[in-house]
Amino acid sequence: MLYQIYEAQRSLMEPFADFAQAASKLYSNPLSPFGQHPLAQRMSAGYDLMYRLGKDYEKPSFDIKTVDVDGTDVVIYEAVEIDKPFCELRRFKRFTDDSATLDKLKAQPTVLVVAPLSGHYATLLRDTVRSLLRDHKVYITDWKNARMVPMEQGSFHLDDYVNYVQEFIRHLQGQYGNCHVISVCQPTVPVLAAVSLMATRGEKTPLSMVMMGGPIDARKSPTAVNNLAMNKSHDWFENNVIYRVPTNFPGAGRRVYPGFLQHSGFVAMNPDRHLSSHYDYFKQLIAGDDASAEMHRQFYDEYNAVLDMDADYYLDTIEVVFQEFRLVNGTWDVRNTEGDLERVRPEDIRTTAHFTIEGELDDISGSGQTEAAHALCFNVPKARQKHLEVKGAGHYGIFAGRRWRDVVYPQVRDFIKQFNEVPAAARSASRAPAKTAAARKSGKTARTSSR
């Protein structure tokens, strides 16, 4: 019922938001009689703020048209490589007429960026992608809003997330021989599980994994987000935050964790900061500081655009990651696409290089939570492991903004470059036939489709 009430309120607010937008333009236009009023600038700013507080925020676009590669403008074209019911594998294809630059682009490493499915769209990683495109072939998981997925597509579980990641890795391996994987926040856990399962089967694993600000071990330095998940029961979450999608969406009837609830939680974590930010925006409009005002709009266009998550996936994540800690306890069994349960064993990973990154001031994934991946993957040689704590950085600062561009990205780029060759041990292992789930039951081996 709460979802229906929210939608009714949003529909009622829509004409008022449109009126506020029109009034703001009317007062800001110098040719308008209203624009001649002594308080016109303040009236325009007030209506503009009212519009932005009441408007509906749709999914943003990545809007990456070109990137600079050694002084050459390279054109970016977005394409959906694989379209799954709950996710698109999106490719950022690069074009240039400069032959030397083209040869350089072809030789660069392939990177799969696994975006978080935790309330925001993958466009939250726009800055991450833009930086990576200078030195890599880039693909990203673009998760769909669950309210737009019809019921006939079935449900979506955390196991399905893990299986999606494995499918995307195999796809890139088939095209380029191998790839590197970057996971930001929530996907660090399912990505580590996906690579672990591939290693256990004897499949080719990615050359490297970069894990940024994720809850690998949520018991370490628990944050407010962790405490909420740990202190409430599974039944509490199911009874209090799960609702059915209203009839005016393609996914009508689907059980979801609504995006507007997630957004409310985001804002409630730092209400004073958001209030101050909006007041500063009002003053910037009055002062005619268009550059600062535009930065505010860009941030909140992204921050306020949220998506619904399928209820089964959300509840699975709460239980597996934040309540039972199955990954670090060694008790996580994932159901594969054949319907069989497979135990997640990070210790089976032997060649994939690991780089964990944490923000010193991260209030979502606390200190040590991501670094815990190294202890789990203890069979990876120490020379192939690295950890970075970014001083002064919060959660978003490790993958977006100045610290990302100046401090984090150069190290990520160099780490990927360093391990962009298949180790001898991995080449030997790749010649051996991998075991499928059925073959493991019968004790026989069979070649997988990724060979």
Secondary structure, DSSP 8 states (H G I E B T S, - for coil): -HHHHHHHHHHHHHHHHHHHHHHHHHHH-TTSGGGGSTTHHHHHHHHHHHHHHHS----------EEEETTEEEEEEEEEEEE-SSEEEEEEEEE-S-HHHHHHHHTS-EEEEE---SSB-GGGGHHHHHHHTTTSEEEEEEE--GGGS-GGG----HHHHHHHHHHHHHHHHHHHS--EEEEESTTHHHHHHHHHHHHHHT----SEEEEES--TTTTSS--HHHHHHHHS-HHHHHHHS-EE--TTSTTTT-EEE-HHHHHHHHHHHSHHHHHHHHHHHHHHHHHT-HHHHHHHHHHHHHHT-B--EEHHHHHHHIIIIIIS-HHHHT--EEE-TTS-EEE--GGG--S-EEEEEEETT-SSS-TTTTTTHHHHTTTS-GGGEEEEEETT--TGGGTSSHHIIIIIHHHHHHHHHHT-S--HHHHHHHHS----HHHHHHT-----TT-
